[in-house]
Amino acid sequence: MLVPDVLLESCATRQALERLASKWRVLLVYALLAGPQRHAELRRRIPGISAKVLTETLRDMESDGLVDRRVLKSTPPQHVEYALTELGKTLEQPLAAICEWAVGSAS
């Protein structure tokens, strides 16, 4: 198995790790694994995240191809729903492994 040199700035693995390193991104992935949700639902499910940070993080995740944004009602007040893309859903297993490791190391 080829192990990439994640210390190199040009390494794709390093770039991916840097993008996912935000705690909000990881928590949003976990929240969205339950299915599509609206902005207000996500704010309730993730204590401590501000509306501004949530919006910015969702936009960044959308531009990275991890989240889809779907407009449910276009007239004000606009209703928008967020869901993981197929690429976003591929993070479920790696994140589950991290959870398993965290629980195992705490015992």
Secondary structure per residue as TSV (DSSP state, phi and psi in degrees):
chain	resnum	aa	ss	phi	psi
A	1	M	-	360.0	130.5
A	2	L	-	-82.7	122.8
A	3	V	-	-101.7	120.7
A	4	P	-	-70.3	154.9
A	5	D	-	-86.4	88.2
A	6	V	T	-67.5	-8.8
A	7	L	T	-78.4	-19.5
A	8	L	S	-76.0	132.7
A	9	E	T	-61.2	-28.3
A	10	S	T	-82.7	-4.9
A	11	C	-	-70.5	127.2
A	12	A	H	-61.6	-35.5
A	13	T	H	-64.9	-43.2
A	14	R	H	-61.3	-43.8
A	15	Q	H	-62.0	-40.4
A	16	A	H	-66.5	-42.8
A	17	L	H	-61.9	-41.0
A	18	E	H	-62.9	-37.6
A	19	R	H	-71.9	-33.5
A	20	L	H	-90.5	-6.8
A	21	A	-	-65.7	-19.3
A	22	S	S	-66.2	128.7
A	23	K	H	-61.4	-32.8
A	24	W	H	-66.3	-38.9
A	25	R	H	-61.4	-46.4
A	26	V	H	-63.7	-44.2
A	27	L	H	-65.2	-36.2
A	28	L	H	-66.3	-39.4
A	29	V	H	-59.4	-47.5
A	30	Y	H	-58.0	-46.1
A	31	A	H	-62.3	-41.9
A	32	L	H	-78.6	-11.4
A	33	L	T	-62.9	-23.4
A	34	A	T	-75.6	-10.5
A	35	G	-	123.8	176.1
A	36	P	-	-59.0	143.0
A	37	Q	E	-146.8	155.8
A	38	R	E	-88.5	164.6
A	39	H	H	-53.0	-49.6
A	40	A	H	-62.8	-38.1
A	41	E	H	-62.7	-43.8
A	42	L	H	-63.9	-40.0
A	43	R	H	-62.6	-38.9
A	44	R	H	-68.0	-37.5
A	45	R	H	-77.2	-21.8
A	46	I	S	-119.5	87.3
A	47	P	T	-60.0	140.0
A	48	G	T	97.2	-16.2
A	49	I	-	-86.7	133.3
A	50	S	-	-83.0	161.3
A	51	A	H	-59.9	-40.7
A	52	K	H	-64.6	-47.1
A	53	V	H	-65.5	-39.5
A	54	L	H	-60.2	-48.1
A	55	T	H	-61.1	-47.0
A	56	E	H	-62.5	-42.5
A	57	T	H	-66.7	-42.1
A	58	L	H	-63.0	-40.6
A	59	R	H	-63.2	-44.8
A	60	D	H	-62.5	-42.0
A	61	M	H	-67.4	-33.9
A	62	E	H	-66.0	-43.4
A	63	S	H	-68.2	-24.9
A	64	D	T	-83.9	-4.0
A	65	G	T	82.7	16.6
A	66	L	S	-93.5	-24.3
A	67	V	E	-131.3	140.5
A	68	D	E	-103.1	139.6
A	69	R	E	-111.8	123.6
A	70	R	E	-122.5	125.6
A	71	V	E	-83.6	119.9
A	72	L	E	-91.4	-32.6
A	73	K	E	-143.9	117.8
A	74	S	-	-87.9	-19.1
A	75	T	S	-83.3	147.5
A	76	P	S	-61.9	141.1
A	77	P	S	-73.7	131.9
A	78	Q	-	-69.3	141.4
A	79	H	E	-114.2	123.6
A	80	V	E	-127.7	143.4
A	81	E	E	-122.8	144.4
A	82	Y	E	-117.2	142.0
A	83	A	E	-145.5	153.0
A	84	L	E	-70.5	141.7
A	85	T	-	-80.1	177.3
A	86	E	H	-60.0	-39.4
A	87	L	H	-62.9	-44.1
A	88	G	H	-60.4	-38.0
A	89	K	H	-67.2	-22.2
A	90	T	T	-69.4	-11.3
A	91	L	T	-80.5	-10.3
A	92	E	H	-58.7	-49.4
A	93	Q	H	-66.5	-46.7
A	94	P	H	-60.7	-38.9
A	95	L	H	-70.6	-34.6
A	96	A	H	-63.6	-38.0
A	97	A	H	-65.2	-38.1
A	98	I	H	-65.5	-41.6
A	99	C	H	-62.1	-45.0
A	100	E	H	-60.3	-43.6
A	101	W	H	-62.8	-44.1
A	102	A	H	-63.3	-43.2
A	103	V	H	-66.4	-41.6
A	104	G	H	-66.1	-36.8
A	105	S	H	-78.5	-17.9
A	106	A	H	-81.4	-17.6
A	107	S	-	-84.0	360.0
